[in-house]
Amino acid sequence: MKASTARTLSPASAAGPAPGPAPADAVDALRRRLAASTAREHVVLDFLEDDLRESRAALAAVAAFLANVEAALSDEDPTAERLMSLARAVDPAAQVDYLQSVLASVRRRLSQVAARM
């Protein structure tokens, strides 16, 4: 099933989304549009900015792990030790768990901002 999914993706979508604006830039743009907002909204936007930054960092860690796996697999002479060290890595799973948590925060903060618009 995964092979058929991979064939239906365009090269651009298989590589992932195009990088968007930095979290600070995106949140600052919203902050400018909500110029009459209160200090509370600014605090929520600050937290949203932090959550976006943390989400990108967690995604980057997972992407780095996958790049290491792909590099090990494409090695001319992959070693069992290298593959086992990658198989035993706990950081990627921890990053995925953290990403799930921080994405829940992003969604919650987006709801808070939307409710105040």
C-alpha positions in Angstrom: 0.0 0.0 0.0 2.8 2.4 0.8 4.4 1.8 -2.6 1.1 2.8 -4.4 0.9 5.9 -2.2 4.4 6.9 -3.0 3.6 6.6 -6.8 0.6 9.0 -6.5 2.6 11.8 -4.9 4.2 14.4 -7.1 7.9 15.0 -6.5 7.1 18.3 -4.8 4.5 16.7 -2.4 6.8 13.7 -1.7 9.5 16.1 -0.5 7.1 17.9 1.8 5.5 21.3 1.8 7.5 24.3 0.7 9.0 26.1 3.6 6.6 28.9 4.8 7.4 32.0 6.6 9.3 31.7 9.9 6.9 31.4 12.9 7.8 34.9 14.1 7.0 36.5 10.7 3.7 34.7 10.4 2.6 35.5 13.9 3.8 39.1 13.6 1.7 39.5 10.4 -1.4 38.4 12.3 -0.4 40.6 15.3 -0.4 43.6 12.9 -3.8 42.7 11.6 -5.1 42.5 15.1 -3.7 45.9 16.1 -6.5 46.6 18.6 -5.9 43.4 20.5 -5.4 43.3 24.2 -2.4 42.1 26.2 -4.1 38.7 26.6 -4.2 38.2 22.8 -0.5 39.2 22.5 0.3 36.6 25.1 -1.7 33.9 23.2 0.2 35.0 20.0 3.5 34.7 21.8 2.6 31.2 22.9 1.5 30.3 19.4 4.8 31.6 18.0 6.7 29.4 20.5 4.5 26.4 19.6 5.1 26.8 15.9 8.9 27.1 16.5 8.8 23.9 18.7 6.8 22.1 16.0 9.3 23.0 13.3 12.2 21.8 15.5 10.5 18.5 16.3 9.7 18.0 12.5 13.4 18.8 11.7 14.6 16.2 14.2 12.4 13.5 12.7 13.4 14.5 9.2 17.1 14.3 10.3 16.5 10.8 11.6 14.9 9.7 8.4 17.8 11.2 6.4 20.2 9.2 8.5 18.2 6.0 7.8 18.1 6.7 4.1 21.8 7.4 4.1 22.5 4.1 6.0 20.3 2.1 3.6 21.9 3.6 0.5 25.5 3.1 1.8 27.5 0.8 -0.5 28.3 -1.5 2.5 25.8 -0.9 5.3 26.8 -2.4 8.6 24.6 -4.2 11.0 25.8 -2.1 13.8 24.8 1.2 12.1 21.3 -0.2 11.2 20.8 -1.5 14.7 21.8 1.8 16.2 19.2 3.5 14.1 16.7 0.9 14.9 17.3 1.4 18.6 17.1 5.2 18.5 14.5 6.5 20.9 14.8 10.1 20.0 12.6 10.0 16.8 9.7 8.4 18.7 10.1 10.9 21.5 10.1 13.7 18.9 6.9 12.4 17.3 5.2 12.2 20.8 6.4 15.8 21.5 5.2 16.9 18.1 1.7 15.5 18.8 1.6 17.4 22.0 2.8 20.7 20.6 0.5 20.4 17.6 -2.4 20.1 20.0 -1.2 23.4 21.6 -1.1 25.0 18.1 -4.6 24.0 17.4 -5.8 25.2 20.8 -4.1 28.6 20.4 -5.5 28.9 16.9 -9.0 28.4 18.4 -8.3 31.0 21.0 -7.2 33.5 18.4 -10.1 32.8 16.2 -12.6 33.2 19.0 -11.2 36.8 19.6 -11.4 37.9 16.0 
